[in-house]
Amino acid sequence: MAMKLTDIILIIAATFTALMAGLFFSYSVSVMLGLGKLNDKEFLNAMQHINKEIQNPLFFTCFFGALIMLVIACISRYNQNSFIFLITATLMYLLGVFLVTAFVNVPLNNKLEVFDISSSTEIAAKQMRNIFERRWNFWNNIRTVASILSLLIVILTCIRENK
């Protein structure tokens, strides 16, 4: 049986969504737990470096690619039963991943980027960490759950279509 273009689109959407779910999940269950053990200045310094390094073509391809391919998958199945599932997965990713990243995590990262760790006092570093860490972690957990749910819906769509 030959694969249709719509199937390839769905596989690419699932792959990008899975990569993003894995990234956010990894931060939630390991990276942030490990960084949480650092003192305030070490934590802030590590996050500044991570936030710079994550801005790379591969990350952006997966992050934007998931949303774009989910939208294309919806459009390609507009008059099919699976459309409602895919629009749900797309909205979950749009709201819980893309918009949370754009309106919460990135602004927090930007605020941290301009913080001068080397000349800050211990009190200032603690205040910055308090502003950043809990809120960033909470919203990263939201991104984790949203991307996993989006992925599960896409997988269920694939299974449902192949029955």
LUMKE-178936 format. One line per field, with one value per residue (C-alpha): residue number from 1; z, x, y; residue in three letters. Coordinates in steps of 0.05 Angstrom, whole numbers, plus 5000, padded with zeros to 4 digits. Layout:
! LUMKE-178936
pos	[NUM/...]
w	[Z/...]
u	[X/...]
v	[Y/...]
code	[ala/...]
This chain:
! LUMKE-178936
pos	[1/2/3/4/5/6/7/8/9/10/11/12/13/14/15/16/17/18/19/20/21/22/23/24/25/26/27/28/29/30/31/32/33/34/35/36/37/38/39/40/41/42/43/44/45/46/47/48/49/50/51/52/53/54/55/56/57/58/59/60/61/62/63/64/65/66/67/68/69/70/71/72/73/74/75/76/77/78/79/80/81/82/83/84/85/86/87/88/89/90/91/92/93/94/95/96/97/98/99/100/101/102/103/104/105/106/107/108/109/110/111/112/113/114/115/116/117/118/119/120/121/122/123/124/125/126/127/128/129/130/131/132/133/134/135/136/137/138/139/140/141/142/143/144/145/146/147/148/149/150/151/152/153/154/155/156/157/158/159/160/161/162/163]
w	[5000/4979/5029/5013/5021/5078/5115/5107/5132/5194/5207/5202/5249/5298/5295/5307/5363/5395/5392/5427/5479/5493/5500/5549/5587/5593/5623/5672/5697/5695/5671/5717/5775/5766/5757/5818/5861/5840/5880/5854/5811/5782/5766/5732/5693/5669/5647/5610/5571/5558/5533/5484/5458/5448/5396/5338/5271/5293/5353/5312/5257/5307/5348/5289/5246/5295/5292/5216/5202/5250/5214/5146/5173/5194/5126/5090/5129/5132/5108/5144/5211/5237/5228/5297/5329/5291/5305/5378/5375/5337/5387/5445/5415/5395/5463/5511/5476/5425/5460/5529/5501/5466/5523/5586/5577/5525/5564/5626/5586/5560/5629/5652/5592/5612/5685/5700/5744/5753/5785/5823/5897/5928/5946/5875/5847/5895/5876/5802/5813/5852/5795/5743/5767/5795/5741/5685/5713/5722/5650/5623/5657/5621/5555/5572/5585/5525/5477/5503/5497/5427/5407/5437/5397/5333/5348/5362/5296/5260/5294/5280/5206/5197/5223]
u	[5000/5030/5033/4991/5017/4967/4997/5068/5044/5014/5078/5120/5071/5075/5151/5160/5108/5143/5210/5181/5144/5210/5248/5198/5191/5267/5271/5215/5242/5317/5348/5311/5316/5392/5397/5353/5411/5457/5466/5430/5485/5504/5431/5421/5486/5468/5399/5428/5474/5418/5371/5424/5442/5370/5360/5386/5358/5343/5302/5265/5251/5219/5183/5152/5149/5103/5053/5058/5052/4993/4957/4973/4948/4882/4874/4889/4834/4783/4724/4744/4726/4797/4793/4763/4820/4873/4843/4842/4916/4933/4897/4929/4998/4981/4954/4994/5061/5068/5032/5058/5128/5117/5082/5111/5176/5210/5195/5224/5285/5292/5288/5342/5385/5394/5408/5482/5500/5573/5559/5496/5493/5472/5406/5394/5411/5363/5308/5320/5318/5253/5223/5246/5251/5183/5144/5188/5182/5107/5096/5146/5104/5043/5082/5101/5030/5002/5054/5045/4969/4976/5022/4975/4917/4959/4979/4907/4888/4940/4914/4841/4855/4890/4832]
v	[5000/5067/5123/5184/5255/5266/5208/5235/5303/5269/5230/5294/5330/5273/5272/5346/5345/5285/5319/5381/5338/5302/5367/5398/5332/5326/5395/5379/5313/5324/5389/5436/5387/5385/5460/5470/5442/5499/5563/5624/5653/5586/5572/5639/5632/5562/5585/5645/5597/5547/5602/5626/5557/5533/5588/5547/5524/5453/5476/5528/5476/5429/5483/5519/5456/5421/5478/5486/5412/5405/5461/5429/5362/5395/5428/5363/5328/5383/5341/5277/5247/5257/5333/5344/5304/5342/5410/5392/5371/5435/5480/5443/5456/5527/5547/5503/5504/5559/5616/5596/5598/5664/5700/5670/5631/5675/5740/5707/5685/5756/5785/5737/5752/5825/5809/5821/5762/5780/5847/5827/5818/5752/5784/5809/5740/5707/5757/5744/5669/5676/5716/5666/5594/5575/5611/5584/5513/5517/5540/5490/5436/5464/5460/5388/5366/5404/5376/5304/5310/5339/5281/5229/5257/5254/5182/5163/5195/5153/5089/5107/5121/5054/5012]
code	[met/ala/met/lys/leu/thr/asp/ile/ile/leu/ile/ile/ala/ala/thr/phe/thr/ala/leu/met/ala/gly/leu/phe/phe/ser/tyr/ser/val/ser/val/met/leu/gly/leu/gly/lys/leu/asn/asp/lys/glu/phe/leu/asn/ala/met/gln/his/ile/asn/lys/glu/ile/gln/asn/pro/leu/phe/phe/thr/cys/phe/phe/gly/ala/leu/ile/met/leu/val/ile/ala/cys/ile/ser/arg/tyr/asn/gln/asn/ser/phe/ile/phe/leu/ile/thr/ala/thr/leu/met/tyr/leu/leu/gly/val/phe/leu/val/thr/ala/phe/val/asn/val/pro/leu/asn/asn/lys/leu/glu/val/phe/asp/ile/ser/ser/ser/thr/glu/ile/ala/ala/lys/gln/met/arg/asn/ile/phe/glu/arg/arg/trp/asn/phe/trp/asn/asn/ile/arg/thr/val/ala/ser/ile/leu/ser/leu/leu/ile/val/ile/leu/thr/cys/ile/arg/glu/asn/lys]
